[in-house]
Amino acid sequence: MSFPGALRAWDTAQQGKTMAIRVHVDVVSAEELIFSGETDFAVFPGEAGELGIYPRHTPLLTRIRPGTVRLKVPDRDEYEMVYVSGGMLEVQPALITVLADTAIRAHDLDEAKAMESKRRAEEALKNRSSEVGLATAEAELAQAVAQLQAIKRLRKRH
């Protein structure tokens, strides 16, 4: 049976049931599994802008930039938020996987540390010692700014 045929068969089997359609999301860093659970909707920091993904989304494989992953967890009013330093996003109709070098729950971010990282990166950009140093400083600045934005989003909720 083809994939669309299998999906139609699944839809037919689900008719009359009140079960909400959800997608399973795994957010994994190089060190650990940061989030694993069902969501109604998820937003990811894509390279060309934010990507909003609902259950049954068409398959997709793309890079993500440093930023905040927002996950609409069932039965919660607020989004679960995770900072990612960039990585890969794989979307399947019933499963979303984020592979990130670094992933930190937004409430675990350290604002003072992020501000210091931003200051150091800006200083390195001013000095422009080499092309490699410049690229590293730009990446560090993008990550620090993304962390600070995640902290700001988290504060807005409370």
WOPE-V177377 format. One record per pair of residues at least 24 apart in sequence whose C-alpha atoms are under 8 Angstrom apart, sorted by the first residue. I is the first residue (numbers start at 0). J is the second residue. D is the distance in whole Angstrom. If there is no record, write none. Layout:
I:J:D + I:J:D
//
This chain:
20:54:7 + 21:53:8 + 21:54:5 + 21:93:7 + 22:53:7 + 22:54:5 + 22:55:7 + 22:92:7 + 22:93:5 + 22:94:6 + 22:95:7 + 23:93:6 + 23:94:5 + 23:95:6 + 24:94:6 + 24:95:5 + 24:96:6 + 24:97:8 + 25:94:8 + 25:95:6 + 25:96:5 + 25:97:6 + 26:96:6 + 26:97:5 + 26:98:6 + 26:99:8 + 26:102:8 + 27:96:8 + 27:97:6 + 27:98:5 + 27:99:6 + 27:102:7 + 28:98:6 + 28:99:5 + 28:100:5 + 28:101:5 + 28:102:5 + 29:98:8 + 29:99:7 + 29:100:5 + 29:101:7 + 33:102:7 + 33:103:7 + 33:104:7 + 36:72:8 + 37:72:6 + 37:73:7 + 38:70:6 + 38:71:5 + 38:72:5 + 38:73:6 + 39:70:8 + 39:71:6 + 39:72:6 + 39:73:6 + 40:70:6 + 40:71:5 + 40:72:8 + 41:68:7 + 41:69:6 + 41:70:5 + 41:71:6 + 42:68:6 + 42:69:5 + 42:70:7 + 43:67:7 + 43:68:5 + 43:69:7 + 44:68:7 + 54:92:6 + 54:93:6 + 55:91:7 + 55:92:4 + 55:93:6 + 56:90:7 + 56:91:7 + 56:92:5 + 57:90:7 + 57:91:6 + 57:92:6 + 58:89:8 + 58:90:5 + 58:91:5 + 58:92:7 + 59:88:8 + 59:89:6 + 59:90:5 + 59:91:7 + 60:87:7 + 60:88:6 + 60:89:5 + 60:90:6 + 61:87:6 + 61:88:5 + 61:89:7 + 62:86:6 + 62:87:5 + 62:88:6 + 63:87:6 + 63:88:6 + 65:141:7 + 65:142:6 + 65:145:6 + 66:142:7 + 66:145:5 + 66:146:7 + 66:148:8 + 66:149:7 + 67:105:8 + 67:145:7 + 67:146:8 + 67:148:8 + 67:149:6 + 77:156:8 + 80:104:6 + 80:105:5 + 80:149:8 + 80:153:8 + 81:105:5 + 81:149:8 + 82:145:8 + 82:146:6 + 82:149:6 + 84:142:6 + 105:149:6 + 105:150:6 + 105:153:7 + 106:150:7 + 106:153:7 + 108:146:7 + 108:150:7 + 110:146:8 + 110:147:7 + 110:150:7 + 113:143:5 + 113:144:8 + 113:146:6 + 113:147:6 + 114:143:7 + 114:147:7 + 116:140:7 + 116:143:6 + 117:143:5 + 117:144:7
//
